[in-house]
Amino acid sequence: MPHTPEPDDDPPYEPAEPTPGAFAEKALLGALLLDPARLADVSGLDPDAFSNATHGALFAAMYAVPAPGTRESRAGLDWLNAVLAQARREAPGLSASYLHTLISACPRVEHASAYAAMVRAEAARRSIRRHADRLAQAADDTTVPDRHRHTLDAADALARHLDDLAGHFPSHPGSLPRTPPPPPSSEADPDVAVEEERLLLASALARPEAVQTMRWLVPEDFVDPVHGGLWRCLTGLVHRGQPADPVTVLWEAQQRGILAAGITPAEVVALLSEGAGAPDHWGEQVLGRVLLARARQTAARIGAYTDDPATTLYQVLTGSRRALADLTTVRTRWQHATRPQRTEPAATAEPAVATRAGPRTRPTTTPPVPFRSPAARPATAGRAP
């Protein structure tokens, strides 16, 4: 192939430290340049599966230019020059020397299918990471009118993508990801969260009947562990049908060892005596923060799986599904908390049906007696006319 002078024979699309996936891409492209008939063996591979646009443009050009019909001409210069010209429409920096580099990077042409499988796996890993990033961005997006719904939609999109990938990459026996999970992110505004928890505790104690319907909130949802312990004391009293007021909750807190955490009895009574608002409102605020925080943690956890090169794609899929399952547990409680209260329609008065006391009779299976007019019935002896 004649060498076309280029201003830069080391284009920027060549990474300084190629990854194993980059080597697989170069080996695949080199095999296809040497033997275009191998394109039939990698059908279903999309140009977007490559890690950079130049490789994708070159791969698309191979499909756009008709392949030679005879084996003697498969490596001919005419086809290679036509592919190069086609690819330069999308990647102007592509040089003829780089095509030589790709050809030399292919160890065995007959292994093109294996190289393609590696490219698909790396593309799937990157796509999972992109969906995880969208989930994290949705949880932090304060410009949307309903951030919780926006976050759950991103989680649904991630779940659908994982299901689609599972259909293309069959499962096989393997261990779970060994990548350590990232540490949980800190609360963006802890002072606001703590204040909302205090308002929840005080308003719930002022209206203990509302606590019966707030089983969707658990002590672990609270930012302050002391507040979570007080919520456990309050709900325990309410569910057992015992009196609930600042003093009884204080006594319960002493029995559970909550006062040992550093809060004084006077502080507990003062905290529980200044309620304002509806308990379910403040409870939704607390649980909503938990939902967004769990979404961020899920995204970070999945991102850590995709960034770990020692984690196989099957492990990434399995670990990502388990991470989403943890988010689903909070999502289920959130749906219970925000479900609209159903108003039962007023019962319509129906006429009473007279019933006869006595044992219930089984329905008979005998055919009904045919109707006969009174004139056709025989007279019964001894009966008054």
Number of C-alpha atoms within 10 A of each C-alpha: 12 8 9 10 10 13 9 10 14 14 13 9 13 12 11 7 7 10 11 12 18 20 17 23 29 22 26 32 28 24 27 26 27 19 20 23 17 18 21 11 15 17 10 10 16 13 17 15 20 22 17 15 15 20 22 20 22 25 24 19 21 22 13 13 16 12 18 16 10 9 11 8 13 19 17 15 12 13 19 21 15 15 23 22 19 19 25 16 13 16 17 12 19 24 22 19 17 15 20 14 13 20 20 14 18 24 13 12 19 14 14 25 18 15 23 22 16 19 24 22 19 24 18 22 22 17 18 26 21 16 21 26 18 18 28 23 17 24 24 18 15 10 8 11 9 10 17 21 13 17 23 20 14 22 24 14 16 24 18 12 15 20 14 11 19 15 9 11 16 8 13 8 7 10 12 15 21 12 19 10 15 13 9 13 11 9 13 11 8 12 11 10 17 16 11 17 23 19 23 27 26 24 24 28 25 21 15 21 13 15 22 10 12 18 11 16 22 16 17 14 19 22 19 15 14 19 22 20 21 22 25 18 23 26 22 16 18 17 12 8 9 11 13 21 18 20 14 16 24 24 13 21 22 14 11 14 10 20 19 11 10 8 11 13 16 9 11 19 17 12 16 23 17 14 18 15 14 16 24 19 15 21 24 18 16 20 21 20 19 21 24 23 21 24 31 23 22 27 27 23 22 26 23 19 26 28 14 14 14 12 18 19 22 22 22 25 25 18 22 24 18 15 19 20 14 14 22 17 12 20 21 11 18 19 11 14 21 12 9 8 7 6 6 6 6 6 6 6 6 6 6 6 6 6 6 7 6 6 6 7 6 6 6 7 6 6 6 7 6 5 6 8 6 8 7 7 8 7 10 8 6 6 6 5 5
